[in-house]
Amino acid sequence: MTPAYPLFINGEFKDSPNKQKIINPSTGEIIAEVAIASEKDTDSAIEAARLVFDKGPWPRISLEERKDFILKISQGILDKAGELAKLESLNTGKPIKESTFMDIPSSAKTFEYFANNLEKYLGADTLKLQDAHSRLLREPQGVAVLIVPWNYPLLIASWKLAAALACGNTVVLKPSSLTPLTVLELAKIIHEAGLPKGAVNIINGSGAKIGEALCADKRVDMVSFTGSNAVGKQILGHASKNVKKLIMELGGKSASLILKDADLELAVNGSLCSIFLNQGQMCTAMSRIFVEDDVYDRFVSEFVNKAKRIKLGNSLDHETQMGPLISDEQRKRIFEYVEKARLQGAKLLYGGKIPEDGNLKNGFFFEPTVLSEVSPQMSIFQEEVFGPVVCVNKFSTLDEVIALANMSDFALASSIWTRDDALAQDLAKKINAGIIWVNTYGMFYNEVPYGGFKQSGFGKELGKEGFLEYSRLKNIIIDKTEGSKPIVNYWYGF
């Protein structure tokens, strides 16, 4: 029997007559049915979050109680780690090793981190001023709408939800309608943790149907969105109908710089991970690799040879290194990008096709793909492909590679590979990106912020800075003039 997943509104699991079939991208088989939120359901979720924030207990409980609730969610994820990892891989197509060792434990640790630091981050500051004291208080924003993408459903939901709850907000969370399953399992964990009804509401539906209702509603105080630049622009339009706080993480076209003195084995292996992990479906994917000309031929030879050995397979196979793409539509989109690049003059070094292996025929698989001789004028140099496709170009001077790296509307992430630490630091200052890794890739820490510039959006996730995005700062000024007689009392006091 196909599992069925209801909505989670005001502390209750609610079915809907409208259902959506969820597909396993490794096999094309139906693995679940999920309720689709109607306009009425969406309104109910917003109203529940609004009421419990304005009149309910969640924002008013002690910080210690809030911490305990959030730690229960963290432990609940760990208690169901195996089940969640399998479900994440079934739903997204990412290899089970990634779900098991990265996504699920990292999700639990995010809740743990914000629970253990909320009291420190929310502490009030008092400033002594001339004739006054100022007390700066951190308060929750109010009702937070959290919109999560399909590539890291549980992990990015955890980034947003843990910070929002730790700050004292109430939440309406909308996972991608392609990958809602682990987030809906998270609803069960939240219910078991005993949070007040309405503190967290989780609804499923397409952004086209319920996105405007969520983002434009006056009862919503903030929207935190991770997804495509195109959808982000739509959300900006919806949110402008009523002023509210926004956090926007809108993708990237990240650049990796391989200098001639780099540890080449390290750079090749790290670069493979930076573009083929999660089938390249990562906002931070290093889809543009620039290699200094002295080592270009050697790098390309080793990179392509290792790319050829990447094992494609079912996401639940522990030997699989690269799973399927999320959908056939995504695969067609990526194929079109590769074909257009070839027509524009790019050289295909490897891949670019749907694999012919019979074991993969029913899934949405695509070969790891390597292109060279890609000019900045080509679409594939400028636009986010969001798949296992990389452009490898050479450069001769540092000024040249800085210009090439920054020749993008996006500015999310970058990697620099060199043995010269001082040079790496200098280059990092000149690369226009929100996060820069040196001699590594993809290291995320709960302690430090993540977010980009330019068309990659604004606002931060993680760290103290990401936590405080979900709060508002109130300034309380207390008169301390001698005799408690400020001059304003006498301005018109004649």
TITI-292058 format. One record per residue (C-alpha): residue number from 1; residue in one letter; chain; x, y, z. Coordinates in nm, 3 decimals. Each point is the difference from the previous one (the first is absolute). Layout:
N
PT   n res chain       x       y       z
PT NUM   A     A       X       Y       Z
...
***
This chain:
494
PT   n res chain       x       y       z
PT   1   M     A   0.000   0.000   0.000
PT   2   T     A   0.133   0.344  -0.097
PT   3   P     A   0.077   0.215   0.307
PT   4   A     A  -0.220   0.309   0.037
PT   5   Y     A   0.118   0.327   0.153
PT   6   P     A  -0.242   0.262   0.137
PT   7   L     A   0.058   0.369   0.066
PT   8   F     A   0.094   0.122   0.348
PT   9   I     A  -0.208   0.301   0.108
PT  10   N     A  -0.059   0.134   0.351
PT  11   G     A   0.146  -0.308   0.164
PT  12   E     A  -0.216  -0.244  -0.194
PT  13   F     A   0.056  -0.222  -0.303
PT  14   K     A  -0.253   0.101  -0.264
PT  15   D     A  -0.087  -0.188  -0.316
PT  16   S     A  -0.106   0.162  -0.324
PT  17   P     A  -0.210  -0.132  -0.291
PT  18   N     A   0.273   0.116  -0.238
PT  19   K     A   0.299  -0.235  -0.016
PT  20   Q     A   0.339   0.003  -0.165
PT  21   K     A   0.203  -0.306  -0.100
PT  22   I     A   0.366   0.005   0.103
PT  23   I     A   0.246  -0.170  -0.235
PT  24   N     A   0.324  -0.184   0.074
PT  25   P     A   0.238   0.155  -0.255
PT  26   S     A   0.218  -0.314   0.000
PT  27   T     A  -0.281  -0.218  -0.135
PT  28   G     A  -0.289   0.224  -0.105
PT  29   E     A  -0.225  -0.188   0.246
PT  30   I     A  -0.260   0.162   0.227
PT  31   I     A   0.116  -0.014   0.362
PT  32   A     A  -0.259   0.214   0.181
PT  33   E     A  -0.308   0.217  -0.025
PT  34   V     A   0.000   0.341   0.163
PT  35   A     A  -0.292   0.228   0.081
PT  36   I     A  -0.002   0.328  -0.191
PT  37   A     A  -0.090   0.312   0.196
PT  38   S     A  -0.298   0.199  -0.125
PT  39   E     A  -0.036   0.377   0.035
PT  40   K     A  -0.204  -0.067   0.314
PT  41   D     A   0.273  -0.226   0.143
PT  42   T     A   0.262   0.265  -0.071
PT  43   D     A  -0.211   0.264   0.171
PT  44   S     A  -0.053  -0.230   0.299
PT  45   A     A   0.373  -0.060   0.035
PT  46   I     A   0.078   0.373  -0.005
PT  47   E     A  -0.283   0.073   0.245
PT  48   A     A   0.118  -0.273   0.239
PT  49   A     A   0.353   0.139  -0.001
PT  50   R     A  -0.130   0.353   0.049
PT  51   L     A  -0.227  -0.087   0.291
PT  52   V     A   0.257  -0.201   0.194
PT  53   F     A   0.252   0.280  -0.045
PT  54   D     A  -0.238   0.280   0.103
PT  55   K     A  -0.191  -0.181   0.273
PT  56   G     A   0.158  -0.340   0.054
PT  57   P     A   0.285  -0.127   0.213
PT  58   W     A   0.284  -0.054  -0.245
PT  59   P     A   0.161   0.348  -0.001
PT  60   R     A  -0.061   0.035   0.375
PT  61   I     A   0.147  -0.320   0.139
PT  62   S     A   0.338   0.025   0.169
PT  63   L     A   0.313  -0.030  -0.210
PT  64   E     A   0.087  -0.315   0.192
PT  65   E     A  -0.333  -0.160  -0.098
PT  66   R     A   0.048   0.109  -0.360
PT  67   K     A   0.345  -0.157   0.001
PT  68   D     A  -0.140  -0.329   0.133
PT  69   F     A  -0.266  -0.018  -0.273
PT  70   I     A   0.259   0.057  -0.274
PT  71   L     A   0.236  -0.259   0.147
PT  72   K     A  -0.288  -0.248  -0.007
PT  73   I     A  -0.031   0.060  -0.375
PT  74   S     A   0.374  -0.058  -0.042
PT  75   Q     A  -0.020  -0.328   0.190
PT  76   G     A  -0.311  -0.102  -0.192
PT  77   I     A   0.193   0.032  -0.326
PT  78   L     A   0.283  -0.212   0.136
PT  79   D     A  -0.244  -0.262   0.129
PT  80   K     A  -0.141  -0.037  -0.354
PT  81   A     A   0.329   0.058  -0.184
PT  82   G     A   0.000  -0.326  -0.197
PT  83   E     A  -0.361   0.037  -0.108
PT  84   L     A   0.049   0.365  -0.096
PT  85   A     A   0.317  -0.072  -0.199
PT  86   K     A  -0.172  -0.271  -0.202
PT  87   L     A  -0.301   0.222  -0.064
PT  88   E     A   0.218   0.295  -0.104
PT  89   S     A   0.185  -0.214  -0.252
PT  90   L     A  -0.321  -0.156  -0.132
PT  91   N     A  -0.157   0.342  -0.050
PT  92   T     A   0.297   0.202  -0.129
PT  93   G     A   0.216  -0.261  -0.174
PT  94   K     A   0.311   0.097   0.197
PT  95   P     A   0.221  -0.296   0.096
PT  96   I     A  -0.082  -0.157   0.334
PT  97   K     A   0.356   0.066   0.123
PT  98   E     A  -0.059   0.374  -0.036
PT  99   S     A  -0.334  -0.010   0.181
PT 100   T     A   0.136  -0.223   0.276
PT 101   F     A   0.326   0.177   0.074
PT 102   M     A  -0.077   0.360  -0.103
PT 103   D     A  -0.362   0.111  -0.021
PT 104   I     A  -0.167  -0.170   0.295
PT 105   P     A   0.265   0.042   0.273
PT 106   S     A   0.064   0.358  -0.116
PT 107   S     A  -0.372   0.075   0.032
PT 108   A     A  -0.004  -0.123   0.359
PT 109   K     A   0.315   0.194   0.086
PT 110   T     A  -0.152   0.325  -0.130
PT 111   F     A  -0.290  -0.027   0.245
PT 112   E     A   0.245  -0.090   0.277
PT 113   Y     A   0.227   0.295  -0.079
PT 114   F     A  -0.270   0.266  -0.001
PT 115   A     A  -0.163  -0.147   0.312
PT 116   N     A   0.328   0.019   0.187
PT 117   N     A   0.077   0.355  -0.112
PT 118   L     A  -0.336   0.177   0.001
PT 119   E     A   0.042   0.145   0.349
PT 120   K     A   0.340   0.145  -0.089
PT 121   Y     A  -0.117   0.144  -0.332
PT 122   L     A  -0.318   0.149   0.145
PT 123   G     A   0.168   0.169   0.292
PT 124   A     A  -0.080   0.371   0.045
PT 125   D     A   0.269   0.271  -0.022
PT 126   T     A  -0.002   0.320   0.204
PT 127   L     A   0.185   0.306  -0.129
PT 128   K     A   0.079   0.305   0.211
PT 129   L     A  -0.071   0.319  -0.192
PT 130   Q     A   0.009   0.368   0.090
PT 131   D     A  -0.288   0.044   0.247
PT 132   A     A  -0.154  -0.337  -0.092
PT 133   H     A   0.036  -0.375  -0.013
PT 134   S     A  -0.095  -0.202  -0.308
PT 135   R     A  -0.115  -0.360   0.039
PT 136   L     A   0.016  -0.200  -0.322
PT 137   L     A  -0.235  -0.298  -0.006
PT 138   R     A  -0.021  -0.283  -0.251
PT 139   E     A  -0.358  -0.108  -0.069
PT 140   P     A  -0.151  -0.248  -0.247
PT 141   Q     A  -0.118   0.137  -0.333
PT 142   G     A  -0.341  -0.166   0.039
PT 143   V     A  -0.142  -0.239  -0.259
PT 144   A     A   0.273  -0.138  -0.227
PT 145   V     A  -0.075  -0.169  -0.332
PT 146   L     A   0.282  -0.240  -0.090
PT 147   I     A   0.022  -0.125  -0.360
PT 148   V     A   0.240  -0.288  -0.060
PT 149   P     A   0.150  -0.136  -0.327
PT 150   W     A   0.007  -0.358  -0.125
PT 151   N     A   0.376  -0.064   0.003
PT 152   Y     A   0.053  -0.009   0.380
PT 153   P     A  -0.356  -0.025   0.135
PT 154   L     A   0.057  -0.092   0.364
PT 155   L     A   0.334   0.176   0.048
PT 156   I     A  -0.104   0.342  -0.131
PT 157   A     A  -0.334  -0.030   0.179
PT 158   S     A   0.198  -0.062   0.319
PT 159   W     A   0.225   0.302  -0.059
PT 160   K     A  -0.303   0.224  -0.026
PT 161   L     A  -0.232  -0.163   0.252
PT 162   A     A   0.256  -0.037   0.280
PT 163   A     A   0.098   0.369  -0.015
PT 164   A     A  -0.359   0.121  -0.039
PT 165   L     A  -0.124  -0.200   0.300
PT 166   A     A   0.302   0.079   0.215
PT 167   C     A  -0.073   0.370  -0.050
PT 168   G     A  -0.361  -0.055   0.110
PT 169   N     A  -0.177   0.028  -0.335
PT 170   T     A  -0.292  -0.211  -0.109
PT 171   V     A   0.029  -0.165  -0.339
PT 172   V     A  -0.174  -0.105  -0.318
PT 173   L     A   0.241  -0.232  -0.182
PT 174   K     A  -0.046  -0.094  -0.365
PT 175   P     A   0.229  -0.270  -0.138
PT 176   S     A   0.046  -0.045  -0.374
PT 177   S     A  -0.294  -0.190  -0.143
PT 178   L     A   0.257  -0.230  -0.166
PT 179   T     A   0.165  -0.106   0.326
PT 180   P     A  -0.233   0.051   0.299
PT 181   L     A   0.034  -0.338   0.170
PT 182   T     A   0.272   0.051   0.261
PT 183   V     A  -0.140   0.341   0.094
PT 184   L     A  -0.340  -0.159   0.055
PT 185   E     A   0.171  -0.266   0.214
PT 186   L     A   0.153   0.292   0.191
PT 187   A     A  -0.357   0.112   0.075
PT 188   K     A  -0.049  -0.326   0.191
PT 189   I     A   0.319   0.063   0.200
PT 190   I     A  -0.118   0.354   0.083
PT 191   H     A  -0.339  -0.134   0.106
PT 192   E     A   0.165  -0.258   0.225
PT 193   A     A   0.223   0.270   0.151
PT 194   G     A  -0.315   0.171   0.128
PT 195   L     A   0.040   0.350  -0.141
PT 196   P     A  -0.308   0.222   0.049
PT 197   K     A  -0.264  -0.044  -0.268
PT 198   G     A   0.058   0.234  -0.291
PT 199   A     A   0.363   0.074   0.081
PT 200   V     A   0.101  -0.200  -0.310
PT 201   N     A  -0.225  -0.063  -0.298
PT 202   I     A   0.116  -0.203  -0.301
PT 203   I     A  -0.192   0.009  -0.325
PT 204   N     A   0.069  -0.147  -0.342
PT 205   G     A  -0.088   0.159  -0.331
PT 206   S     A   0.150   0.153  -0.310
PT 207   G     A   0.140   0.348   0.029
PT 208   A     A  -0.210   0.108  -0.295
PT 209   K     A  -0.317  -0.089   0.193
PT 210   I     A   0.074   0.112   0.358
PT 211   G     A   0.320   0.204  -0.025
PT 212   E     A  -0.168   0.338  -0.037
PT 213   A     A  -0.243  -0.069   0.285
PT 214   L     A   0.292  -0.086   0.230
PT 215   C     A   0.228   0.288  -0.097
PT 216   A     A  -0.247   0.286  -0.047
PT 217   D     A  -0.213  -0.055   0.310
PT 218   K     A   0.004   0.288   0.247
PT 219   R     A  -0.002  -0.245   0.292
PT 220   V     A   0.344  -0.125  -0.104
PT 221   D     A   0.296   0.195   0.142
PT 222   M     A   0.287  -0.158  -0.191
PT 223   V     A   0.078  -0.239  -0.286
PT 224   S     A   0.313  -0.212  -0.022
PT 225   F     A   0.044  -0.154  -0.345
PT 226   T     A   0.261  -0.223  -0.158
PT 227   G     A  -0.043  -0.078  -0.368
PT 228   S     A   0.042   0.130  -0.350
PT 229   N     A   0.063   0.361  -0.091
PT 230   A     A  -0.312   0.007  -0.219
PT 231   V     A  -0.229  -0.115   0.281
PT 232   G     A   0.178   0.233   0.241
PT 233   K     A  -0.094   0.297  -0.215
PT 234   Q     A  -0.363  -0.111   0.009
PT 235   I     A   0.014  -0.019   0.379
PT 236   L     A   0.147   0.350   0.017
PT 237   G     A  -0.303   0.118  -0.196
PT 238   H     A  -0.246  -0.183   0.223
PT 239   A     A   0.165   0.122   0.320
PT 240   S     A  -0.002   0.361  -0.118
PT 241   K     A  -0.377   0.008   0.039
PT 242   N     A   0.057   0.014   0.377
PT 243   V     A   0.337   0.102   0.141
PT 244   K     A   0.179  -0.292   0.170
PT 245   K     A   0.348  -0.133   0.075
PT 246   L     A   0.155  -0.220  -0.269
PT 247   I     A   0.286  -0.247  -0.016
PT 248   M     A   0.074  -0.104  -0.359
PT 249   E     A   0.250  -0.268  -0.105
PT 250   L     A  -0.033  -0.011  -0.378
PT 251   G     A   0.266  -0.230  -0.139
PT 252   G     A   0.340   0.043  -0.153
PT 253   K     A   0.246  -0.052  -0.282
PT 254   S     A   0.301  -0.062   0.216
PT 255   A     A   0.363   0.005  -0.108
PT 256   S     A   0.290  -0.221   0.109
PT 257   L     A   0.357   0.128  -0.052
PT 258   I     A   0.277  -0.261  -0.039
PT 259   L     A   0.345   0.160   0.025
PT 260   K     A   0.313  -0.166  -0.137
PT 261   D     A   0.146  -0.058   0.348
PT 262   A     A  -0.312  -0.180   0.126
PT 263   D     A   0.009  -0.358   0.125
PT 264   L     A  -0.142  -0.132  -0.325
PT 265   E     A  -0.135  -0.328   0.135
PT 266   L     A  -0.182   0.191   0.274
PT 267   A     A  -0.129   0.257  -0.251
PT 268   V     A  -0.125  -0.265  -0.244
PT 269   N     A  -0.179  -0.204   0.267
PT 270   G     A  -0.146   0.309   0.166
PT 271   S     A  -0.115   0.136  -0.334
PT 272   L     A  -0.177  -0.325  -0.086
PT 273   C     A  -0.190   0.025   0.326
PT 274   S     A  -0.075   0.369  -0.058
PT 275   I     A  -0.196  -0.065  -0.319
PT 276   F     A  -0.120  -0.362   0.009
PT 277   L     A  -0.113  -0.030   0.364
PT 278   N     A  -0.381  -0.025   0.011
PT 279   Q     A   0.009  -0.023  -0.382
PT 280   G     A   0.115   0.362  -0.017
PT 281   Q     A  -0.333   0.113   0.141
PT 282   M     A   0.159   0.243   0.245
PT 283   C     A  -0.016   0.378   0.020
PT 284   T     A   0.373   0.001   0.077
PT 285   A     A   0.100  -0.239  -0.282
PT 286   M     A   0.335   0.102  -0.150
PT 287   S     A  -0.133  -0.011  -0.355
PT 288   R     A   0.286   0.218  -0.130
PT 289   I     A   0.353  -0.127   0.064
PT 290   F     A   0.293   0.218  -0.102
PT 291   V     A   0.341  -0.171  -0.015
PT 292   E     A   0.334   0.176  -0.039
PT 293   D     A   0.142  -0.085  -0.343
PT 294   D     A   0.318  -0.166   0.134
PT 295   V     A  -0.205  -0.285   0.153
PT 296   Y     A  -0.313   0.017  -0.215
PT 297   D     A   0.063  -0.307  -0.217
PT 298   R     A   0.094  -0.218   0.296
PT 299   F     A  -0.298   0.117   0.205
PT 300   V     A  -0.246  -0.060  -0.283
PT 301   S     A   0.140  -0.345  -0.075
PT 302   E     A  -0.026  -0.116   0.361
PT 303   F     A  -0.338   0.170   0.055
PT 304   V     A  -0.160  -0.160  -0.308
PT 305   N     A   0.148  -0.343   0.074
PT 306   K     A  -0.145   0.006   0.350
PT 307   A     A  -0.335   0.139  -0.119
PT 308   K     A  -0.027  -0.301  -0.233
PT 309   R     A   0.030  -0.233   0.300
PT 310   I     A  -0.284   0.156   0.202
PT 311   K     A  -0.254  -0.274   0.067
PT 312   L     A  -0.358   0.095  -0.086
PT 313   G     A  -0.275  -0.203   0.161
PT 314   N     A  -0.307  -0.032   0.217
PT 315   S     A   0.007   0.243   0.289
PT 316   L     A  -0.043  -0.280   0.256
PT 317   D     A   0.304  -0.193  -0.123
PT 318   H     A   0.290   0.072   0.238
PT 319   E     A   0.246  -0.029  -0.294
PT 320   T     A  -0.174   0.276  -0.195
PT 321   Q     A   0.207   0.317  -0.030
PT 322   M     A  -0.244   0.201  -0.211
PT 323   G     A  -0.374  -0.050  -0.011
PT 324   P     A  -0.269   0.127  -0.237
PT 325   L     A  -0.111   0.356  -0.056
PT 326   I     A  -0.317   0.108   0.176
PT 327   S     A  -0.227  -0.029  -0.305
PT 328   D     A  -0.015  -0.067  -0.371
PT 329   E     A  -0.079   0.369  -0.050
PT 330   Q     A   0.325   0.095   0.174
PT 331   R     A   0.192  -0.249  -0.213
PT 332   K     A  -0.142   0.142  -0.323
PT 333   R     A   0.092   0.350   0.116
PT 334   I     A   0.362  -0.104   0.068
PT 335   F     A   0.029  -0.186  -0.332
PT 336   E     A  -0.116   0.315  -0.181
PT 337   Y     A   0.268   0.206   0.176
PT 338   V     A   0.272  -0.244  -0.108
PT 339   E     A  -0.120  -0.014  -0.361
PT 340   K     A  -0.023   0.379  -0.018
PT 341   A     A   0.355   0.029   0.134
PT 342   R     A   0.127  -0.239  -0.268
PT 343   L     A  -0.174   0.201  -0.270
PT 344   Q     A   0.157   0.317   0.139
PT 345   G     A   0.348  -0.154  -0.029
PT 346   A     A   0.068  -0.174   0.330
PT 347   K     A   0.194  -0.328  -0.016
PT 348   L     A  -0.156  -0.304   0.165
PT 349   L     A   0.275  -0.194   0.179
PT 350   Y     A  -0.227  -0.256   0.162
PT 351   G     A  -0.364  -0.079   0.068
PT 352   G     A  -0.293   0.204  -0.119
PT 353   K     A  -0.228  -0.298  -0.051
PT 354   I     A  -0.262  -0.213   0.168
PT 355   P     A   0.177  -0.325   0.105
PT 356   E     A  -0.091  -0.312  -0.198
PT 357   D     A   0.036  -0.245   0.290
PT 358   G     A  -0.323  -0.199   0.023
PT 359   N     A   0.000   0.021   0.379
PT 360   L     A  -0.035   0.377  -0.025
PT 361   K     A  -0.257   0.021  -0.279
PT 362   N     A  -0.303   0.081   0.219
PT 363   G     A   0.171   0.267   0.208
PT 364   F     A   0.093   0.358  -0.083
PT 365   F     A   0.374  -0.057  -0.038
PT 366   F     A   0.248   0.221  -0.185
PT 367   E     A   0.372  -0.052  -0.049
PT 368   P     A   0.253   0.219   0.180
PT 369   T     A   0.089   0.252  -0.267
PT 370   V     A   0.321   0.195  -0.064
PT 371   L     A   0.027   0.288  -0.246
PT 372   S     A   0.300   0.209  -0.104
PT 373   E     A   0.058   0.306  -0.219
PT 374   V     A  -0.302   0.173   0.152
PT 375   S     A  -0.006   0.374  -0.056
PT 376   P     A  -0.162   0.251   0.238
PT 377   Q     A  -0.256   0.084  -0.267
PT 378   M     A  -0.150  -0.351   0.006
PT 379   S     A  -0.317  -0.069   0.195
PT 380   I     A   0.159  -0.290   0.185
PT 381   F     A   0.270   0.233   0.136
PT 382   Q     A  -0.254   0.248   0.136
PT 383   E     A  -0.312  -0.196   0.097
PT 384   E     A  -0.057  -0.248   0.282
PT 385   V     A  -0.039  -0.347  -0.151
PT 386   F     A  -0.059  -0.179   0.331
PT 387   G     A   0.133  -0.333  -0.117
PT 388   P     A   0.321  -0.204  -0.044
PT 389   V     A   0.149   0.227  -0.266
PT 390   V     A   0.330   0.185   0.039
PT 391   C     A   0.193   0.244  -0.219
PT 392   V     A   0.381  -0.034   0.034
PT 393   N     A   0.199   0.293  -0.143
PT 394   K     A   0.362   0.108   0.025
PT 395   F     A   0.146   0.333   0.112
PT 396   S     A   0.343   0.163  -0.014
PT 397   T     A  -0.001   0.283   0.257
PT 398   L     A  -0.162   0.067   0.334
PT 399   D     A  -0.166   0.314  -0.129
PT 400   E     A  -0.153  -0.204  -0.281
PT 401   V     A  -0.143  -0.268   0.228
PT 402   I     A  -0.138   0.255   0.247
PT 403   A     A  -0.183   0.169  -0.287
PT 404   L     A  -0.132  -0.333  -0.129
PT 405   A     A  -0.116  -0.113   0.343
PT 406   N     A  -0.183   0.328   0.059
PT 407   M     A  -0.151   0.002  -0.351
PT 408   S     A  -0.336  -0.125   0.125
PT 409   D     A  -0.326   0.144   0.128
PT 410   F     A   0.023  -0.247   0.289
PT 411   A     A   0.236   0.028   0.298
PT 412   L     A  -0.063  -0.288   0.237
PT 413   A     A   0.314  -0.210   0.043
PT 414   S     A   0.351  -0.067  -0.126
PT 415   S     A   0.291  -0.237   0.061
PT 416   I     A   0.371   0.084  -0.022
PT 417   W     A   0.262  -0.275  -0.027
PT 418   T     A   0.359   0.101   0.079
PT 419   R     A   0.278  -0.077   0.246
PT 420   D     A   0.062   0.374   0.050
PT 421   D     A  -0.221   0.106   0.292
PT 422   A     A   0.081   0.370  -0.037
PT 423   L     A  -0.091  -0.009  -0.368
PT 424   A     A  -0.323  -0.185   0.078
PT 425   Q     A  -0.097   0.268   0.252
PT 426   D     A   0.075   0.275  -0.251
PT 427   L     A  -0.201  -0.169  -0.274
PT 428   A     A  -0.290  -0.062   0.237
PT 429   K     A  -0.029   0.374   0.058
PT 430   K     A  -0.030   0.058  -0.374
PT 431   I     A  -0.252  -0.272  -0.081
PT 432   N     A  -0.359   0.122   0.017
PT 433   A     A  -0.164  -0.282   0.195
PT 434   G     A  -0.162  -0.042   0.340
PT 435   I     A   0.193  -0.313   0.098
PT 436   I     A   0.347  -0.101  -0.118
PT 437   W     A   0.163  -0.336   0.072
PT 438   V     A   0.377  -0.037  -0.014
PT 439   N     A   0.132  -0.347  -0.093
PT 440   T     A  -0.339  -0.154   0.072
PT 441   Y     A  -0.363   0.014  -0.102
PT 442   G     A  -0.340  -0.006   0.163
PT 443   M     A   0.096   0.028   0.365
PT 444   F     A  -0.301   0.147   0.181
PT 445   Y     A   0.008   0.073   0.371
PT 446   N     A  -0.290   0.099   0.222
PT 447   E     A   0.230   0.253   0.166
PT 448   V     A   0.064   0.216  -0.308
PT 449   P     A  -0.238   0.172  -0.247
PT 450   Y     A  -0.082  -0.103  -0.354
PT 451   G     A  -0.148   0.215  -0.277
PT 452   G     A   0.087   0.183  -0.321
PT 453   F     A   0.006   0.335  -0.175
PT 454   K     A  -0.134   0.147  -0.326
PT 455   Q     A  -0.264  -0.223  -0.166
PT 456   S     A   0.075  -0.275   0.251
PT 457   G     A  -0.218   0.191   0.243
PT 458   F     A   0.035   0.157   0.342
PT 459   G     A  -0.012  -0.097   0.364
PT 460   K     A   0.182  -0.280   0.178
PT 461   E     A  -0.070  -0.349   0.128
PT 462   L     A   0.189  -0.162   0.289
PT 463   G     A   0.230   0.158   0.256
PT 464   K     A  -0.090   0.287   0.229
PT 465   E     A  -0.066   0.217  -0.304
PT 466   G     A  -0.241  -0.251  -0.150
PT 467   F     A  -0.175  -0.047   0.333
PT 468   L     A  -0.052   0.375   0.046
PT 469   E     A  -0.162   0.025  -0.345
PT 470   Y     A  -0.305  -0.158   0.164
PT 471   S     A  -0.012   0.264   0.272
PT 472   R     A  -0.073   0.371   0.017
PT 473   L     A   0.193   0.254   0.205
PT 474   K     A  -0.186   0.228   0.240
PT 475   N     A   0.162   0.308   0.155
PT 476   I     A  -0.133   0.109   0.343
PT 477   I     A   0.139   0.337   0.113
PT 478   I     A  -0.024   0.084   0.372
PT 479   D     A   0.056   0.355   0.118
PT 480   K     A   0.283   0.041   0.251
PT 481   T     A   0.024   0.379   0.023
PT 482   E     A   0.081   0.153   0.335
PT 483   G     A  -0.316   0.020   0.207
PT 484   S     A  -0.184  -0.192  -0.274
PT 485   K     A  -0.080   0.328  -0.175
PT 486   P     A   0.084  -0.031  -0.370
PT 487   I     A   0.007   0.319  -0.204
PT 488   V     A  -0.289  -0.123  -0.212
PT 489   N     A  -0.228   0.042   0.301
PT 490   Y     A   0.060   0.376  -0.011
PT 491   W     A   0.006   0.058  -0.374
PT 492   Y     A  -0.358   0.122   0.005
PT 493   G     A  -0.035   0.008   0.376
PT 494   F     A  -0.049   0.375   0.036
***
